[in-house]
Amino acid sequence: MKRKKRCSILYLLLFLIIISFNKLFAQEKLKRENIEWLDVWIPHTNETELPRVLLIGNSITKSYYKNVEEQLKGKAYVARMATSKSLGDTDLLKELALVMNYYKFDVIHFNNGLHGWDYTDKEYSDAFPEFYKTIKKFAPNAKLIWANSTPIRSKNNLEYFDSLNERVIRRNKIAEIYFIDKNVIINDLYSLIKNNIAFYSETDGIHPSAIGSMILATQVADHIKDNIGVENSIDSFPDFFSPKKIGDKIAFNLIDKEHYLHGGKWIHYAEVCTWLGALRFAQVTKNKELLKLLQDRFDFLLTEESSYLPPMNHVDLNMFGSLPLELYKITKDKKYFDIGMPYANTQWQLPSNATEEERRYSEKGYSWQTRLWIDDMFMITIIQNQAYLVTGDKKYINRTAKEMVYYLEELQRPNGLFYHAPDVPFYWARGNGWMAVGMTELLKVLPKESIYYSRILDGYKKMMTSLKEFQGGDGMWNQLIDKPNFWPETSGSAMFSYAIITGVKKGWLDKVTFEPVARKAWLSLASYLSEEGDVKEVCVGTNKKNDEEYYLNRPRVTGDFHGQAPYLWCVTALLENN
């Protein structure tokens, strides 16, 4: 009897030793960081009127949480669980259970990937099933949104990615593959901020700046709103992205800028475009002070600055006339009419020294200034539109519509985009932007009964459909639209945004399909504006050239009128009919 008792005790001791060893072994397999932490915040625990949302993530999640909460105020209760634990660490599941066991969540926005670097890709991947299973166990009916981890840039030079970023890319891919058939929405935060170093804190290359945090928060909030039945509209933005505030910055910025001169002699078309945008913005916002300042700026051209008035001998110069004609529409002062109309008329009046090519275009009913550069389709359209609006004479609108159809036939490619010119087979962003805006401006005033209307609308829709497909994860379009290795360019992106915003508001484009495109673009564009109201990452003035490297290596500047103008067009379009 004593022998059996001793054996039982020995077996029990052996069992306890094995259990202890296994626990010790398991503990040794866990890869701990020097500092580990868990941050949980669950507000409104006794309230049930609104959907309940849980953000799961890390310090980056914690940084944008307050902005998300603010944007969802009155729409959802937002909780957070931020932790240093990584997939592969079983204690992560315990932390999840601790938080999720007591509260019901309708939407869970979750992320994991920037901790636990000692875990291999395989260990990280192998841990996904239990991670997902745990979330589903405690929230079986919640809508799930996975957020890709954000990029890691070099601590010492934000222009470059840290070598560790390759791990981030692989982990994001692991998640996307795992969730492909799980009905889990992917929120691509990686692509959202990868191209703009302004989104990063200057101290470590990992955490977002104030702007970066706002950008992340807004996309997170938009994804959540999509899943709780709240509309994401182009008529409503968080304060940071306010079209009115941004428009004020850029428009008043113009007043203090020196003239931008073509060839150092005459008012440049890019300044004219900015001036026009500011005038239209002032009208939409009913800002009499701004209108007066803009008018005064022009009136100097009638006196001490009269030498800056452009001659009427080039497509880029003739469009100047659209500016005094806009002032005439506002003030009814005939002096502006008298200045503007000759610019519209001479665009079709063949000069005595015309070249043979110019004569051929004129004989066919086109402007003698025709070049078949896509830039022309704004330059010609804008002045002829204005002449039609102030005179009511259909010859102006008919001839520019005929011109537009000719450019569509010659330059639009099967994918809906446009070569810079017949001999330059590149989809340059700002050039395509001129075409997009030109079609938009023309469609706004061209009578629907015109024989040219349906053809131009078809060309416009074809282009917008293509642009939707080429829009980057950050909401922008690249310097060469179809080249993923090129950099996002602001002026072209803003022109596309204006065309899409207008198309949505005018009913030319399907709202459900294109409103998210316009909203995402504006959210990104707004972040490229300096405190002084200068647009960043603007491609400098660009000639055509049959050389891809030429477009890749064009300098990028801040505050150039090529960028200022389309931002003003965007804010005006966003504010119209609101």
C-alpha positions as CSV (number, residue, x, y, z in Angstrom):
1,M,0.0,0.0,0.0
2,K,2.9,2.3,0.9
3,R,4.6,1.4,-2.3
4,K,1.6,2.4,-4.4
5,K,1.3,5.7,-2.5
6,R,5.0,6.4,-3.1
7,C,4.6,5.6,-6.8
8,S,1.6,7.9,-7.1
9,I,3.5,10.7,-5.4
10,L,6.5,10.2,-7.8
11,Y,4.1,10.2,-10.8
12,L,2.6,13.5,-9.5
13,L,5.9,15.1,-9.0
14,L,7.1,14.0,-12.4
15,F,3.9,15.4,-13.9
16,L,4.4,18.7,-12.2
17,I,8.0,18.9,-13.3
18,I,6.9,18.2,-16.9
19,I,4.3,20.9,-16.7
20,S,6.7,23.4,-15.1
21,F,9.3,22.6,-17.8
22,N,6.8,23.0,-20.6
23,K,5.7,26.4,-19.1
24,L,9.3,27.5,-18.8
25,F,10.1,26.3,-22.3
26,A,7.1,28.2,-23.6
27,Q,8.1,31.3,-21.7
28,E,11.6,31.1,-23.2
29,K,10.1,31.0,-26.7
30,L,8.4,34.3,-26.1
31,K,10.5,37.1,-27.4
32,R,10.2,40.1,-25.2
33,E,11.0,43.8,-25.8
34,N,12.9,45.9,-23.3
35,I,9.8,47.9,-22.6
36,E,6.4,46.4,-23.0
37,W,3.1,48.2,-22.5
38,L,-0.6,48.1,-22.9
39,D,-2.9,51.1,-23.3
40,V,-6.7,50.6,-23.1
41,W,-9.3,53.4,-23.2
42,I,-13.0,52.5,-23.3
43,P,-15.3,55.6,-23.0
44,H,-19.1,55.7,-22.8
45,T,-19.3,52.3,-21.2
46,N,-22.8,52.9,-19.9
47,E,-24.2,54.4,-23.2
48,T,-25.8,52.4,-26.0
49,E,-27.3,54.9,-28.4
50,L,-24.4,54.8,-30.9
51,P,-22.3,52.0,-32.6
52,R,-19.3,51.0,-30.6
53,V,-15.9,50.9,-32.4
54,L,-12.6,49.4,-31.2
55,L,-9.2,50.5,-32.6
56,I,-6.6,47.8,-32.0
57,G,-3.0,48.7,-32.8
58,N,0.2,50.3,-31.4
59,S,1.6,53.7,-30.6
60,I,0.7,55.0,-34.1
61,T,-2.9,53.9,-33.4
62,K,-2.7,55.8,-30.1
63,S,-1.4,58.9,-31.9
64,Y,-4.4,59.2,-34.3
65,Y,-7.1,57.9,-31.9
66,K,-8.1,61.4,-30.6
67,N,-8.6,62.6,-34.2
68,V,-10.7,59.6,-35.1
69,E,-12.8,60.0,-32.0
70,E,-13.4,63.7,-32.8
71,Q,-14.4,62.9,-36.4
72,L,-16.8,60.2,-35.2
73,K,-18.3,62.4,-32.4
74,G,-22.0,61.9,-32.4
75,K,-21.7,59.0,-34.8
76,A,-19.9,56.3,-32.8
77,Y,-18.3,55.5,-29.4
78,V,-14.6,54.9,-30.1
79,A,-12.4,52.8,-27.8
80,R,-8.7,51.8,-28.2
81,M,-6.4,49.0,-27.3
82,A,-2.8,49.9,-28.1
83,T,0.0,47.4,-27.2
84,S,3.6,46.5,-27.8
85,K,2.7,42.8,-28.1
86,S,3.3,41.2,-31.5
87,L,1.7,38.4,-33.4
88,G,3.6,35.4,-32.2
89,D,3.3,36.4,-28.6
90,T,0.4,34.4,-27.0
91,D,0.0,37.1,-24.4
92,L,-1.4,39.3,-27.2
93,L,-4.5,37.0,-27.3
94,K,-4.9,37.3,-23.5
95,E,-4.8,41.1,-23.8
96,L,-7.5,40.9,-26.5
97,A,-9.6,38.7,-24.4
98,L,-9.2,41.1,-21.4
99,V,-10.5,44.0,-23.4
100,M,-13.1,42.3,-25.6
101,N,-14.7,40.0,-23.1
102,Y,-16.8,42.7,-21.4
103,Y,-17.9,45.0,-24.3
104,K,-19.8,44.5,-27.6
105,F,-18.2,46.2,-30.6
106,D,-19.9,46.8,-33.9
107,V,-16.7,47.7,-35.8
108,I,-13.2,46.6,-35.1
109,H,-10.3,48.4,-36.9
110,F,-7.2,46.4,-36.1
111,N,-3.5,46.4,-36.9
112,N,-0.3,44.6,-35.8
113,G,3.1,44.6,-37.4
114,L,5.5,47.2,-36.1
115,H,6.6,45.3,-33.0
116,G,8.1,41.8,-32.3
117,W,11.0,42.0,-34.8
118,D,12.5,38.9,-33.3
119,Y,9.6,36.8,-34.7
120,T,10.2,35.4,-38.2
121,D,7.9,36.0,-41.1
122,K,6.7,32.4,-40.6
123,E,6.0,32.8,-36.9
124,Y,4.2,36.0,-37.7
125,S,2.1,34.3,-40.4
126,D,1.4,31.2,-38.3
127,A,0.0,33.4,-35.5
128,F,-2.7,35.0,-37.7
129,P,-5.3,32.2,-37.5
130,E,-5.5,32.4,-33.6
131,F,-5.4,36.2,-33.8
132,Y,-8.3,36.3,-36.1
133,K,-10.1,33.5,-34.3
134,T,-9.9,35.4,-31.0
135,I,-11.4,38.6,-32.4
136,K,-14.2,36.6,-34.1
137,K,-14.9,34.7,-30.8
138,F,-15.6,37.9,-28.9
139,A,-17.1,39.9,-31.7
140,P,-18.7,37.4,-34.1
141,N,-20.9,40.0,-35.8
142,A,-18.6,43.0,-35.9
143,K,-17.4,44.4,-39.2
144,L,-13.7,44.0,-39.4
145,I,-11.2,46.4,-41.0
146,W,-7.5,45.5,-41.1
147,A,-5.1,48.4,-41.3
148,N,-1.8,47.8,-43.1
149,S,1.2,48.9,-41.0
150,T,2.7,52.2,-42.0
151,P,6.2,52.5,-43.6
152,I,9.4,53.0,-41.6
153,R,11.8,55.6,-42.9
154,S,15.4,56.2,-42.1
155,K,15.8,57.8,-38.7
156,N,18.7,60.0,-40.0
157,N,17.2,60.8,-43.4
158,L,13.5,60.7,-44.0
159,E,14.1,60.7,-47.8
160,Y,14.9,57.0,-47.6
161,F,13.2,53.9,-46.2
162,D,14.8,52.0,-43.4
163,S,16.0,48.5,-44.2
164,L,13.4,47.2,-41.7
165,N,10.7,48.5,-44.0
166,E,11.1,45.4,-46.1
167,R,9.8,43.4,-43.1
168,V,6.8,45.8,-43.0
169,I,6.0,45.2,-46.6
170,R,6.2,41.4,-46.1
171,R,4.0,41.5,-43.0
172,N,1.4,43.6,-44.8
173,K,1.4,41.1,-47.7
174,I,1.0,38.2,-45.2
175,A,-2.1,39.9,-43.8
176,E,-3.6,40.7,-47.1
177,I,-3.2,37.1,-48.3
178,Y,-4.7,35.8,-45.1
179,F,-7.7,38.1,-45.2
180,I,-8.5,37.7,-48.9
181,D,-11.4,35.3,-48.3
182,K,-12.4,36.4,-44.8
183,N,-14.7,39.4,-45.6
184,V,-12.2,41.7,-43.9
185,I,-11.8,45.2,-45.4
186,I,-8.2,46.3,-46.0
187,N,-7.4,49.9,-45.0
188,D,-4.1,50.7,-46.8
189,L,-2.4,53.1,-44.5
190,Y,1.0,52.1,-45.9
191,S,0.3,53.6,-49.3
192,L,-1.5,56.6,-47.8
193,I,1.6,58.1,-46.3
194,K,4.6,56.4,-48.0
195,N,5.3,59.2,-50.5
196,N,5.2,62.3,-48.2
197,I,7.9,62.8,-45.7
198,A,5.9,65.6,-44.1
199,F,3.7,62.9,-42.6
200,Y,6.6,61.7,-40.4
201,S,8.0,62.9,-37.1
202,E,11.5,64.2,-37.7
203,T,12.8,62.3,-34.7
204,D,12.5,58.6,-35.6
205,G,11.1,57.9,-39.1
206,I,8.3,55.7,-37.6
207,H,5.7,57.9,-35.8
208,P,3.6,60.4,-37.7
209,S,3.8,64.2,-37.5
210,A,0.7,66.2,-36.6
211,I,-0.3,66.3,-40.3
212,G,0.5,62.6,-40.8
213,S,-1.6,61.7,-37.8
214,M,-4.5,63.8,-39.1
215,I,-4.2,62.1,-42.5
216,L,-4.2,58.6,-41.0
217,A,-7.1,59.5,-38.6
218,T,-9.3,60.8,-41.5
219,Q,-8.8,57.7,-43.6
220,V,-9.5,55.5,-40.5
221,A,-12.6,57.5,-39.7
222,D,-13.8,57.4,-43.3
223,H,-13.5,53.6,-43.4
224,I,-15.4,53.3,-40.1
225,K,-18.2,55.7,-41.4
226,D,-18.6,53.5,-44.4
227,N,-19.4,50.6,-42.1
228,I,-21.8,52.3,-39.7
229,G,-24.0,53.9,-42.4
230,V,-22.5,57.4,-42.3
231,E,-21.9,59.1,-45.6
232,N,-18.4,60.3,-46.6
233,S,-19.2,63.3,-48.7
234,I,-17.2,66.0,-50.7
235,D,-19.5,68.5,-49.0
236,S,-18.1,67.9,-45.5
237,F,-14.5,67.7,-44.3
238,P,-12.7,67.9,-41.0
239,D,-11.5,71.4,-40.1
240,F,-7.9,70.8,-41.2
241,F,-9.1,70.1,-44.8
242,S,-11.7,72.9,-44.9
243,P,-11.9,74.2,-48.5
244,K,-12.9,77.6,-47.3
245,K,-9.8,78.0,-45.0
246,I,-7.5,76.6,-47.6
247,G,-9.0,78.8,-50.3
248,D,-8.5,81.9,-48.1
249,K,-4.9,81.0,-47.6
250,I,-4.1,80.6,-51.3
251,A,-6.2,83.5,-52.6
252,F,-4.8,86.0,-50.2
253,N,-1.3,84.6,-50.8
254,L,-1.7,85.7,-54.4
255,I,-2.1,89.3,-53.4
256,D,1.4,89.4,-51.9
257,K,3.1,87.6,-54.7
258,E,5.1,89.3,-57.4
259,H,3.9,88.8,-61.0
260,Y,5.0,85.7,-62.8
261,L,6.2,86.8,-66.2
262,H,6.3,84.9,-69.5
263,G,9.8,85.3,-70.9
264,G,10.4,87.9,-68.3
265,K,8.0,90.3,-70.2
266,W,4.3,89.5,-69.9
267,I,1.8,88.1,-67.4
268,H,2.2,84.3,-67.4
269,Y,-0.7,82.1,-68.1
270,A,-0.2,80.3,-64.8
271,E,-0.7,83.5,-62.9
272,V,-3.8,84.2,-65.0
273,C,-5.2,80.8,-64.0
274,T,-4.5,81.5,-60.3
275,W,-6.1,85.0,-60.6
276,L,-9.2,83.4,-62.2
277,G,-9.4,80.8,-59.5
278,A,-9.1,83.5,-56.8
279,L,-11.9,85.6,-58.4
280,R,-14.2,82.6,-58.6
281,F,-13.4,81.7,-55.0
282,A,-14.1,85.2,-53.9
283,Q,-17.5,85.1,-55.6
284,V,-18.5,81.8,-54.2
285,T,-17.6,82.9,-50.7
286,K,-19.0,86.4,-51.2
287,N,-15.7,88.0,-50.1
288,K,-15.9,91.6,-51.2
289,E,-12.5,92.4,-49.6
290,L,-10.8,89.8,-51.7
291,L,-12.6,90.8,-54.8
292,K,-11.5,94.4,-54.4
293,L,-7.9,93.4,-53.8
294,L,-7.9,91.2,-56.9
295,Q,-9.5,93.9,-59.0
296,D,-6.9,96.5,-57.8
297,R,-4.1,94.1,-58.7
298,F,-5.5,94.0,-62.2
299,D,-6.0,97.7,-62.5
300,F,-2.3,98.3,-62.1
301,L,-2.0,96.5,-65.5
302,L,-3.9,99.4,-67.0
303,T,-1.5,102.0,-65.7
304,E,2.0,101.6,-64.4
305,E,2.2,97.9,-65.3
306,S,0.7,98.1,-68.8
307,S,3.9,96.7,-70.4
308,Y,3.0,93.4,-68.8
309,L,-0.1,93.0,-71.0
310,P,0.7,90.0,-73.3
311,P,0.6,90.3,-77.0
312,M,-2.0,88.3,-79.0
313,N,0.2,86.0,-80.9
314,H,0.4,82.7,-79.0
315,V,-2.0,80.2,-77.4
316,D,-0.4,80.7,-74.0
317,L,-0.7,84.5,-74.2
318,N,-4.1,84.9,-75.7
319,M,-5.7,83.1,-72.8
320,F,-4.9,86.2,-70.7
321,G,-8.1,87.7,-72.0
322,S,-10.2,85.4,-69.9
323,L,-9.1,87.4,-66.8
324,P,-10.5,90.8,-67.8
325,L,-13.6,89.0,-69.1
326,E,-14.1,87.5,-65.7
327,L,-13.8,90.9,-64.2
328,Y,-16.4,92.2,-66.7
329,K,-18.8,89.4,-65.6
330,I,-18.4,90.6,-62.0
331,T,-18.4,94.4,-62.4
332,K,-20.0,95.0,-65.7
333,D,-17.3,97.6,-66.3
334,K,-16.9,97.8,-70.1
335,K,-13.2,98.6,-69.9
336,Y,-12.6,94.9,-68.9
337,F,-14.8,93.8,-71.9
338,D,-12.8,96.0,-74.3
339,I,-9.5,94.6,-73.0
340,G,-10.6,90.9,-73.0
341,M,-12.5,90.5,-76.3
342,P,-9.5,91.1,-78.7
343,Y,-7.7,88.2,-77.1
344,A,-10.6,85.9,-78.0
345,N,-11.1,87.3,-81.5
346,T,-7.5,87.2,-82.5
347,Q,-7.2,83.6,-81.6
348,W,-9.1,82.9,-84.8
349,Q,-8.0,85.8,-86.9
350,L,-5.1,84.6,-89.1
351,P,-2.2,87.0,-89.0
352,S,-0.5,88.2,-92.2
353,N,2.7,86.4,-91.3
354,A,1.1,83.1,-90.6
355,T,3.0,79.9,-91.4
356,E,1.8,77.4,-93.9
357,E,0.7,75.1,-91.0
358,E,-1.2,77.9,-89.3
359,R,-3.0,78.6,-92.6
360,R,-4.0,75.0,-93.0
361,Y,-5.5,74.9,-89.5
362,S,-7.4,78.2,-90.1
363,E,-8.8,76.9,-93.4
364,K,-10.3,74.0,-91.6
365,G,-12.0,76.2,-89.0
366,Y,-9.5,75.7,-86.2
367,S,-7.5,78.3,-84.4
368,W,-4.4,79.2,-86.2
369,Q,-2.7,78.8,-82.8
370,T,-3.4,75.0,-82.8
371,R,-0.3,72.9,-81.9
372,L,-1.8,69.6,-80.8
373,W,-0.3,70.0,-77.3
374,I,-2.7,68.9,-74.7
375,D,-2.0,72.1,-72.8
376,D,-3.9,74.0,-75.5
377,M,-7.2,72.6,-74.6
378,F,-7.4,74.8,-71.5
379,M,-5.8,77.8,-73.0
380,I,-8.1,77.9,-76.0
381,T,-11.2,76.8,-74.2
382,I,-11.1,79.2,-71.3
383,I,-10.9,82.4,-73.4
384,Q,-13.5,81.3,-75.9
385,N,-15.8,80.2,-73.1
386,Q,-15.6,83.6,-71.5
387,A,-16.3,85.3,-74.8
388,Y,-19.4,83.2,-75.3
389,L,-20.6,84.0,-71.7
390,V,-20.2,87.7,-72.0
391,T,-21.6,88.1,-75.6
392,G,-24.0,85.2,-76.0
393,D,-22.6,84.6,-79.4
394,K,-22.5,80.9,-80.1
395,K,-19.7,81.2,-82.6
396,Y,-17.2,81.3,-79.7
397,I,-18.5,78.2,-78.0
398,N,-19.0,76.3,-81.2
399,R,-15.5,76.9,-82.5
400,T,-13.8,75.9,-79.3
401,A,-16.0,72.8,-79.1
402,K,-15.0,71.8,-82.6
403,E,-11.3,72.4,-81.6
404,M,-11.8,70.1,-78.6
405,V,-13.2,67.3,-80.6
406,Y,-10.2,67.5,-83.0
407,Y,-7.8,67.2,-80.0
408,L,-9.8,64.3,-78.7
409,E,-9.6,62.5,-82.0
410,E,-5.9,63.1,-82.4
411,L,-4.5,62.7,-78.8
412,Q,-6.8,60.6,-76.7
413,R,-5.6,57.0,-76.4
414,P,-7.7,53.8,-76.0
415,N,-7.1,54.0,-72.2
416,G,-8.7,57.4,-72.0
417,L,-5.5,59.4,-71.3
418,F,-3.7,61.7,-73.6
419,Y,-0.2,61.8,-75.0
420,H,1.6,65.2,-74.4
421,A,1.8,65.5,-78.2
422,P,1.6,63.2,-81.1
423,D,5.4,62.8,-81.1
424,V,5.6,62.6,-77.3
425,P,4.0,59.3,-76.1
426,F,3.9,60.0,-72.4
427,Y,0.9,60.6,-70.1
428,W,2.2,63.7,-68.4
429,A,0.1,64.5,-65.4
430,R,-0.3,68.3,-65.7
431,G,-0.7,68.1,-69.5
432,N,-3.5,65.6,-69.0
433,G,-4.7,68.0,-66.2
434,W,-5.1,70.8,-68.7
435,M,-7.1,68.5,-70.9
436,A,-9.3,67.4,-68.0
437,V,-10.0,70.9,-66.9
438,G,-10.5,72.1,-70.5
439,M,-13.2,69.5,-71.1
440,T,-14.8,70.3,-67.7
441,E,-14.9,74.1,-68.3
442,L,-16.4,73.5,-71.8
443,L,-19.0,71.1,-70.6
444,K,-20.1,73.5,-68.0
445,V,-21.2,76.1,-70.6
446,L,-21.7,74.1,-73.8
447,P,-25.4,73.7,-74.7
448,K,-26.5,70.1,-74.5
449,E,-28.1,70.4,-77.9
450,S,-24.7,71.1,-79.4
451,I,-23.5,68.6,-82.0
452,Y,-20.2,68.4,-80.1
453,Y,-21.6,67.8,-76.6
454,S,-22.0,64.1,-76.5
455,R,-18.6,63.5,-78.1
456,I,-16.8,65.7,-75.5
457,L,-18.8,64.2,-72.6
458,D,-17.8,60.7,-73.8
459,G,-14.1,61.7,-74.0
460,Y,-14.4,63.3,-70.5
461,K,-16.0,60.1,-69.0
462,K,-13.5,57.9,-70.6
463,M,-10.6,59.9,-69.1
464,M,-12.2,60.1,-65.6
465,T,-12.7,56.3,-65.6
466,S,-9.0,55.8,-66.4
467,L,-7.9,58.3,-63.8
468,K,-9.9,56.5,-61.2
469,E,-7.8,53.3,-62.0
470,F,-4.5,55.2,-61.8
471,Q,-5.2,57.0,-58.6
472,G,-2.6,56.1,-56.0
473,G,-3.3,54.7,-52.5
474,D,-2.5,58.2,-51.2
475,G,-5.1,59.7,-53.4
476,M,-2.6,61.4,-55.8
477,W,-1.5,60.8,-59.4
478,N,2.1,60.5,-60.5
479,Q,4.1,62.9,-62.7
480,L,3.7,60.3,-65.5
481,I,0.3,58.9,-64.7
482,D,0.9,55.3,-65.6
483,K,4.4,55.0,-64.1
484,P,4.3,53.7,-60.4
485,N,8.0,54.6,-59.9
486,F,7.4,58.3,-60.5
487,W,6.6,60.8,-57.8
488,P,3.1,62.2,-56.9
489,E,2.6,65.6,-58.5
490,T,0.3,68.1,-57.0
491,S,-0.7,70.4,-59.9
492,G,-1.9,67.5,-62.1
493,S,-3.5,65.8,-59.2
494,A,-5.4,69.0,-58.3
495,M,-6.6,69.4,-61.9
496,F,-7.9,65.9,-62.0
497,S,-9.6,66.4,-58.6
498,Y,-11.3,69.5,-59.9
499,A,-12.6,67.7,-63.0
500,I,-13.9,64.8,-60.9
501,I,-15.5,67.0,-58.2
502,T,-17.3,69.0,-60.9
503,G,-18.4,65.8,-62.7
504,V,-19.9,64.4,-59.5
505,K,-21.7,67.7,-58.7
506,K,-23.0,68.1,-62.2
507,G,-24.2,64.6,-62.5
508,W,-21.8,63.6,-65.3
509,L,-20.2,61.0,-63.1
510,D,-21.7,58.3,-60.9
511,K,-21.7,59.7,-57.4
512,V,-21.2,56.4,-55.6
513,T,-18.2,55.5,-57.8
514,F,-16.4,58.8,-58.1
515,E,-17.2,60.8,-54.9
516,P,-14.8,58.6,-52.9
517,V,-12.1,59.3,-55.6
518,A,-12.6,63.0,-55.2
519,R,-12.7,63.0,-51.4
520,K,-9.5,60.9,-51.1
521,A,-7.7,63.2,-53.6
522,W,-8.7,66.4,-51.7
523,L,-7.7,64.9,-48.3
524,S,-4.2,64.2,-49.7
525,L,-3.9,67.4,-51.7
526,A,-4.7,69.5,-48.6
527,S,-1.7,68.1,-46.8
528,Y,0.7,69.4,-49.4
529,L,0.0,73.1,-48.5
530,S,2.4,75.1,-46.4
531,E,1.3,77.3,-43.5
532,E,1.9,80.3,-45.8
533,G,-0.5,79.0,-48.5
534,D,2.0,77.6,-50.9
535,V,1.5,74.3,-52.7
536,K,4.4,71.9,-52.5
537,E,5.7,69.3,-55.0
538,V,4.7,71.2,-58.1
539,C,6.5,70.2,-61.4
540,V,8.1,73.3,-62.9
541,G,7.1,74.6,-66.3
542,T,7.7,71.8,-68.8
543,N,8.2,71.7,-72.5
544,K,7.4,68.5,-74.5
545,K,10.2,66.0,-75.0
546,N,10.3,62.4,-76.2
547,D,12.3,61.2,-73.2
548,E,10.9,59.5,-70.1
549,E,13.8,60.6,-68.0
550,Y,13.1,64.2,-68.8
551,Y,9.7,64.0,-67.0
552,L,11.1,61.9,-64.1
553,N,13.8,64.5,-63.4
554,R,11.8,67.7,-63.7
555,P,12.5,69.8,-60.6
556,R,9.8,70.1,-58.0
557,V,9.1,73.5,-56.4
558,T,6.8,75.1,-53.8
559,G,4.4,78.0,-54.4
560,D,4.5,77.9,-58.2
561,F,1.3,79.3,-59.8
562,H,0.9,76.0,-61.8
563,G,0.0,74.5,-58.4
564,Q,-1.8,77.4,-56.8
565,A,-4.4,77.7,-59.5
566,P,-5.9,74.2,-59.5
567,Y,-6.1,74.2,-55.8
568,L,-8.3,77.3,-56.0
569,W,-10.4,75.6,-58.7
570,C,-10.9,72.7,-56.3
571,V,-12.0,74.7,-53.3
572,T,-14.4,76.7,-55.5
573,A,-15.9,73.5,-56.9
574,L,-16.2,72.0,-53.4
575,L,-18.0,75.0,-52.1
576,E,-20.4,75.5,-54.9
577,N,-24.0,74.6,-54.2
578,N,-23.2,73.8,-50.6
